[in-house]
Amino acid sequence: MNKVNSELNPQRLPRHVVIIMDGNGRWAKQKKLSRLSGHKEGMKSASLAVKAAKELGIKYITLFAFSAQNWNRPEKEVIALMNLLKQYLESESKELVKRDIKLNAIGRLNELPDDVLDVLNSAIDLTSNCKGMTLTLALSYGGREEIIDAVNSIIEIGDRKAVDEKYFSGFLYTKDLPEPDLLIRTSGEMRLSNFLLWQLAYTEIYVTKTLWPNFRKSHLVRALLNFQKRERRFGLTSDQVKKEI
Ligand code: FPP
């Protein structure tokens, strides 16, 4: 283990890390390459980040791979992103099994092209008995869309006049996942971009200027070390938090 990794406290790792993988386009522009080349490099970073998270002992990782709003990008880019996603699933699913990583997906998955959905479902099946870590891909995902879908499901059941947080959370795509502890966003932008709006209520946010295609294990370790310095308050005073520890 190198020096930086060894400074990590294994007892205080975030259980669930979620990542907004931003900056593929800017990386490509800097290098005078096409946006597609940026996304290709971004896919490599995603693959490495998943492996790094598993090696470091993270139990849940969620990647914002395609937003509900990304459908509005130029058709050529949407097709390229769908192809990359398919490629990722086809080339990585055996590797995920080998590393004991279970694949999960959240979002309006029925909006994905049939061929992508088939490959996604096969990969989910193949990894269904894995227990080492859960990798969730957010696909055709929007936080507002998720909340609207939950509300509509509740209305459809139609047996409640009021709901509480616990009941409502049970209708979110993330109902089987723990709340995120750490959100990492690359490329320096300070926004949530419609990602996990309900779930991020008490999540620690870490923004790095590093563009996603340059993101490596060392960047993840830095984010985790930063997380370990934070005092999480969940709305309490810092004295109250200290008493609880
Ligand atoms: C943001 O870059 C990234 C995306 C819109 C999609 C994320 C996709 C990948 C990382 C590749 C595929 C990943 C998997 C797991 C298959 P941007 O285009 O918004 O960058 P910019 O803001 O610099 O233009």
Boltz pocket constraint, residues with backbone or C-beta under 6 A from the ligand:
constraints:
  - pocket:
      binder: B
      contacts: [[A, 21], [A, 22], [A, 23], [A, 24], [A, 25], [A, 26], [A, 27], [A, 39], [A, 40], [A, 42], [A, 43], [A, 46], [A, 63], [A, 64], [A, 65], [A, 66], [A, 70], [A, 81], [A, 84], [A, 85], [A, 88], [A, 187], [A, 212]]
      max_distance: 6.0
